[in-house]
Every structure is written in structure tokens, then in C-alpha cells.
Amino acid sequence: MREMKNKTEKRTIRFEVDALARVEGEGALTVVVHDGVVEEAKLRIFEPPRLFETLLRGRFLGEAPDVTARICGICPVAYQMSSTHALEQALGITITPTIRALRRLLYCGEWIESHALHLCMLHAPDFFGKHNVAELAALFPSEVQNSLKLKKTGNEILRVLGGREIHPINIRVGGFYKLPSQSELRTLRERLLLAKDQALATVKWVSAFPFPHVERDCELVSLWHPDEYPLCEGKIVSSAGLSIDPCDFETHFVETHVSHSNALHAHQQNGGGKDGGAYLVGPLARYALCGDKLPVEAKQAAQAAKLPPVCKNPFQSIVVRAVELVFACEEALRIVNEYEPQGPAFVDAPFQTARGVAATCAPRGLLFHRYDVRADGTIESCKIVPPTSQNQPAIEADLRLVAQTHLHLPHQELTARLEHAIRNHDPCISCATHALRVEVVRTKT
Amino acid sequence: MNGVDKPKLRLGVFKFASCDGCQLSLLDLEDELFELLSAVELSNFLEASSAVLPGPYDVALVEGSITTVHDQERILEIRASAKRLVTIGACATSGGIQALRNGANVGEWVASVYPSPDYISTLEHSTPISAHVPVDYELFGCPVNKHQLLEVLSAVWQDRKPRVRGVSVCSECKAKGTPCVLVTRGTACLGPLTHAGCEALCPTYGRGCFGCYGPQNTCNADALVTHLQHAHGQPDVVLSRLLNTYAGQASAFAQARKRLTT
């Protein structure tokens, strides 16, 4: 508690790390502490802009699922799901139950791959002061192997259903290019049974990690579905009581542009709630708002891990991610067991001038897409709001709190803690535009 | 890659404008990862490790295209620190999908996405790494094939040429026995022009190849374009889009587009 004792000493201190590692993309962070008070906490994103919303103008609408997948190599399916659902709404297409089930399965594959990657390779090393998964494996050899197997199973779902792990090619507006046969999906069954046990073991493993004591109240936003844990459809709800159709997303949430970032920041329109309209999407929000919809083993795992119904400690997001791994394995297993291909591989409809919107659950949180399309089948304009641009203001609020409550730590340790605080939210900077540089400044007057 | 008592290969993995998918391919080698790490030191691989060691590196894998002044400078430093430089993926080898900006009014493009365009610094063109520094080997794909990536690393480690076949996607279709989507259905397919490596994925799923592995060295793009126009009635606008997506700036694709009237 050095800072408390030195209350009378006035100074500014600057923390700096050249590049934040183990995140997807390129960014930086500045924290300025003046006289023991955090004055500024900025997550700067310097990933070069790739201008997807503009390059899609005039392209054929059928290209959107493949093109938007290229926004992110870790969560391409999320882009494929939001774009197909939005474009189907524009064309008035209703997909068949078979297509719906397969899309949930595909999304489960991506959740397993992405969550296992983040949990084990990017996030877990933070709790033990390790640089990477190889160092972590020296401490936890079997647990790390477990996670890699899980990740591989997620990728296997993507391969069987989508053709390949990164940028799958079997997804199109209206459905799929080709439906898998029952026997092709059944090949996943044995692996998924093992994966579910590996996920349960992972919950047990991560729930015993040493968590810093931090709690923050934050408005949580998630997709919500009355009958199931959300993936592809539902209402957008918040912990403050918001409940809207995804069509109304843009009237409630706005993106603003700040000079320190190549990603737009999303806020709630009225600046409502705490922290000037900041809100959080992702596993913590989904679990708090939809936890009662989790299947039985995922629920039991959360209880056994002593996870409260609303988890306010962002460092425990790793436990929530593990619980979602159990969910994704259970759900994938259910779909594989029940699968009988019925109906066409895709539903077609004539082009028309129309607007379509959709929000689906990327592993990192709500992903909103809106398209205006023309009668010749081209895209007139579109808007894409990725989860990380929505989370940027909330991540900055976390940084202020973590910096303020850990000022007693030695410089290097606090810097590491701040990087850790960013990784809690699995930021996908390629998505938000993209290595993070942590820079903490303490000033003295 | 093991078996010889040799110092570890010092590996750097660097990212420019891209989606991260090609470097993720390394982490997607779940079965081979720890064997790989017995031969390779992650000297500078920010996505996977916060331990960053200074160069020189035995091999630098470079993902992404150059789109900013800062990145123009950064690639020179990386080249200077790397004994071998290998570009991985469509962005690094041909500019990527973000090269669709080339020839457009980039100022207007930026203004259409960002409310305060003054905060954004970006170049008029998205260019491949080879436009800036000498490249020792180019691996194609959007994303790359992870087994080909492993082969390239093995080749560097063993100081030999990578065994990556220089044939087209058509050869892979024939090898798999997949019926030709162009001949049997008239589907516009870039398979005859496109570098192999994906195992003819799209035709296997009943769709035409969209060229994400870029043009194969000896392709005859003009002949394919003429055939698609005349024998299958594909409109120029469709062919132009097809040739201008993930590897649109690669010269064979860019040349073939010139004969289209869009």
C-alpha cells in the first residue's frame, strides 16, 4: 500500500509496454496516474484499417459471408452467421430447421476453438506469470493437452461442416452449399463425448486459479432467446432492463470515433448507465443474462465452480468461458445425435431492394450487421459493429479500476496486471480494426 | 523436425494488415505444436507469447499487406533482422482483399467508415511485402494450408527447398475424383488458374473456386475468361468480381481483368 502512505507526495507515473502480446491484433494502452489517482486509461488500437464496409459496396450480396469472414481469422463463423442472417432477412428467407440446427453446430465449433485457444494459450499464462503456452505446459502438462484436444475438436466441427477451420467455404446466404450426411456428423460423436469431459475438467482447473479481488458493476448486453442459450437469434437485452429487437440496435447504440483508436467505440445512445454509456458484451454478459438457459451439465459445472449467477470479477471470465465450453460441447452433441438431413441445402429467394439486420453471438460477444441491398443483388451499403469496439469503453473502465486498486504493486507487476485486465475480455483487434502496447503514466506535480 | 542435434530455429512471426488467420494456422497445429516447439524458438511471436527477443531471426513469417507509412518502415526493419523472410497468405503475397481500395478514392472510403477521417492514417494502396523488400519464399492461401506452413518451416530448418506443388486446383479435383463444376454445371470456377493447396475444397462442396490461393505460375487466364464468357455466358461483371477478391492484385488475375468491360 505504498501509494496510501505516500498520499502527500505528488507525482505522475508512466507505465509503458511496447506491445501487448497474446491478443489478436495490434493495439496499445496508456494509463496516467497523477498523485495516486488514475487520470487516464486508454486502449489505443493502431491496427491498420481495412475498410470492409466500403469494399463491400457494389459487391454481390452472396459474397458477403466469404468476404466478411476475412475480418477475423479467429471468429470467421461469427461474421458468416451475422451476414447470412441479415441478408436472409433482407430477402425474406426463412431457413429450414435442419439449416438452423447445423448453424448452431457450426457456431459451437467456433466457440470451442476460440474459447479453448483464448483460455489456454492466451489467458491462462497470465495467472502464473508465464509468457506463453509452452511455459504453462511445464506447470500443467495434462491440462494444456486437454485444452489443445478441445480446440482440435472445435476445429474438427468446422472442418466437417465448413470445409476448413479458418474461413470455412460451405456457408451461403440461405443455408449451406452442401448438407453433411448423417454418417459424416456421427464421426464427431465420440470426439464430442470426450470433449465434454475435457471441458468439465477445464472448468475445474481454471476455477482454482488465483484471482485478483476486483469487482466492477457494468451494464451487460447480450442476445437472449426464450428457449436456449443464444447463438444466432433472439432479442438484445441488458442488465438495466433493455429488451429490443436487433432491428433497433442502431437507435440504442452509437459508435463514436476517438483520436487514439482505429476502432470505433460503441456506447449507448443516451450515454446512460455508468461510465458514459459503456457496456460489456461477451461471456460475462451472456452468462449473467442467459445462464438459466444453460444445459444441465454446464449449469452444474458453474455451481461446482462456485460461480455466482452474475460474475462481477472480470478476471473470472476464464471460468465463464470454460462453462461455455461445456455448453458448446453439450449442444453440439445434442445436434449431432438428433441430426437427420431434411429439405434443401439452402433456401433461395429473388433479390429485392431491402434492408436486413442481424445480431449473433461471436465468442467475444454481440456482432451486429446491417445491409442495404438492391434489386440487382448488389450491396448498396452496410454496417458492421464487432464486439471489441463495443467493449473498448468497458475495457478502459476496467483498466481504471484495476490500476486504481493495484497502485501498491511494483511497476512491472502492475503493468502485467493491466495487460491481464485487457486479455480478460479476449479482445479481437482484427475485428475492431487490430498487438497492444501498454503504457502506464504516473505524473507528479 | 527432430532427431538432429541442432540449435533451435529462431522464429519471428509478424503481422501487417490482415485477419490473423494465417498465423493462427501455426496454433492450429494442435497435434504437432509441441514437437514444433522442440525445434523452433518463438523468438518474436506476439500473438502467442509475451516474451519478445531481439533479432536476428533465422526465419520471419510475415502475414498481411502494407497499408500505412509506419508499416512501410517496419517491414524494412524486419527484413534486416531476418535471414529468411517468408510471406504467408494472400494479403502478404498479393495485397489481400483490402487491395480492393487500390484505384479507388481512399479518402472517400475512410470518410465513409470513420466519422473523423483525420484520425486515420492509411496509404492509397494495399501492397504485397515483395513490393517493399526481397522475399525468399511466398506461401499462398486465404488462409494458408497449415500443413504447407509446417513443410515450409521444416524446409528452412533442413536448409532445403519447400516441397509445395506448383500445380492448379484442377489437378487436385482430378486427383480426388471430384466432377468438374465448370464442365458439368457451367459454374464459374477459377480452378484452372489457381494455385493448389486447398485440396480443391470449393468444388468438393459443389461451388466454383474463387481463387483464394492466387494464380498458379503458368496459368492462362485469358483463355479461361474467354471460355467462361462464350461457352457459359458468364457476364463480365461476374468475372471481374471473381478475379478481384482475395488475390485480385496478383498479376495474372489483374491482367485477365483488363479484357473485361467493367
Interface residues (C-beta under 8 A of the other chain):
Chain A: D18 A19 L20 A21 R22 V23 E24 G25 E26 F46 E47 P48 P49 R50 L51 E53 T54 L55 R59 F60 E63 D66 V67 R70 I71 C72 G73 I74 P76 L117 M121 P125 H131 N132 V133 A134 A137 L148 K149 K151 K152 N155 G163 R164 E165 I166 H167 I169 N170 R172 Y177 K178 E255 T256 H257 V258 S259 S261 N262 L264 E419 S430 H434 A435
Chain B: K15 F16 A17 S18 C19 D20 G21 C22 Q23 L24 S25 L27 D28 E30 D31 L33 F34 L37 L42 L46 E47 A48 S49 S50 A51 V52 T67 T68 H70 D71 G96 I97 Q98 L100 R101 A104 V106 W109 V110 S112 V113 Y114 P115 S116 Y119 I120 T122 C142 P143 C198 L201 C202 T204 Y205 G206 R207 F210 C212 V238 R241 T245 Y246
